Amino acid sequence: MATAPLVPARSRPQMDYETKVFPHTGGYGRYNRIVVVFSWFPSFAVMLNLFSDVFYTLIPDSYHCRPDPLLLPSTFLLSNFTRKGYLNLAIPWVNGTGLSHCELFRYTSNSSDFSGNVPRVRVSCTKGWEYTHGAGLQSNFVTEWNLVCSDYWKIPLQHICLMVGWILGYIFLGTLCDWLGRRRCFLLSISLSSLFGVAVCLSNSAVMFLLLRLSQGAMLAGVFVSSYIARLELCDPPHRLMVAMISSFFGVFAELLLPGIAILCRDWPVLQAVATLPLLLLLSYWCCASVFPESPRWLLATTQIAQAKRSLQEFSTRNGVCLQDEIYPGETLLSEIDTAYVEDCRPKYFSVLELRRTRVIWKNCLILSFTLFIGTGIQYCFTRNLRSYSTNFYFSYFLRVLTGALACIFICQTVDRFGRRGMLLLSAIITGLSSLLLLALTQYLRGGLVLVLSVVGLLFSQALAMLSVFFACEVMPTVVRGGCLGLVLAAGCVGMAASSLMELQNNGGYFLHHVVFASFAVLSVLSIMLLPESKRKPLPDSMKEGECHRRPPLLRSRPDRDSLPLLHTRPPLSEYNPDNYSRLVSATRKMLTKDSLPYRIAVLTQPPLVTDSETQGQENETLR
């Protein structure tokens, strides 16, 4: 008996998951909602570890060199001076800033005059530094290893290395998310990030602290990507936006709690331990597979049929829909899967390298990477204006958190009503205008107007960043969603690292930084017009479906335009309907395999009119 040939991997038929599979498993039912709730907790843990770096690298408001008695004259007696007089004698005074941060006075050994006219020279600190208590922590990465003065460059370098870790994690673990699946990538990332988080608490040098934070950042990127994708793949189009924004609120809540946690912890190892604790609690997802299951959409898109059928049965059962007891329409789902996919088809995995064969997907990925790069990089221009308005750390910190919460509310209220592309375009326009006004009119505006423009720009730049990530997850196909979203998020980390490059040069290139990002914001307005609209549309699963997500026409066709019926060709009607055929096959198979049939076959009690011997004789005569 000849077997049917295998369908090539690139020509295999794909089922429409949104209309044929998802409704038969209960849709966005009770079990899907429970899994989505458990997917919000990783957002809290990731943001708590990410923004704790702000307190690790915060330079105290006031610090100075520790006085060295060996640099003072031999005739000096400490009992003759007050504490303030002693510091004024040992440390130079800088107009406008107070005591010098990095210098001490050195006197001649035989000097007996301690007035301002005595000959003395300035030297670098020799006994370390004395710090006032900064915001939140009493000891952090800066005070632990004295990263001030000549070693100040190590602070922005630490942030750059942290962002490099996140970039590598987004790229490689995002691709791994498409190869291993959402659940496996999540469990791998959460395990290694917990391990590195505990190791950071035990680091005893600045280099070890830097390398461990880089490694932990890479793993945290995998946690964020896998949980973000799995969350959206379990939702229907009407609930996707709200589910994504609630996860952003969890991140905002983590930022809001972080200053209070830092004040209670006081030392950086304690804060690191507290930030690692939620990651350790998420390890319970190893044991409870039902709270973070594998995405059935990804299993079906990669043609893992056996695993997909088991996952769909589990979702349907937990949602209160039984696929095995009903002949129609529930049972047809599994039969349609068997009909659409041949039994011997092998799983097919994709990577971001497949983008070189596409045009639309690559274009969408590039544009959204560009907008996220602008949204994260330009925030430094606005927060720097906030610092110039007020030097209080908590003022700029909580104002940034507040604008983040308002950006989430703005997206929730407008994006489902006016569309993704329209709101992304509006956010880019307002961000660019605010940046240009600050760039051109800062010296002519009052402090209040500068503050208002900075807050407005910060709000819409955060909305631009959040919406770019959400938009990218919607328009990228399932088979490469992890890798593409990783590329987009990696571009956002490059924008965040750009601010540290400015600090590495003591803000020497700040004006150029502001000009470049303001120009990019204006340029992004043109590129956003090339994006498609994904409002109330199903998520694309295959590369072919992703290529079909093209931008809508700028000008709609008029309904009153004359039609040309002679030139209009209709496709021939086909007598074959795959839906009816699959239902017929499944119903027939169900009836043949069931022991208890809905009807009873009557058994004849009387012998048939023609016996078997007579029937055989008649057949022989016919053959003659």
Summary of the structure (lengths in Angstrom):
residues: 624
radius of gyration: 33.3
end to end distance: 32.8
largest distance: 144.8
contacts: 1996
relative contact order: 0.12
helix: 65%
strand: 4%
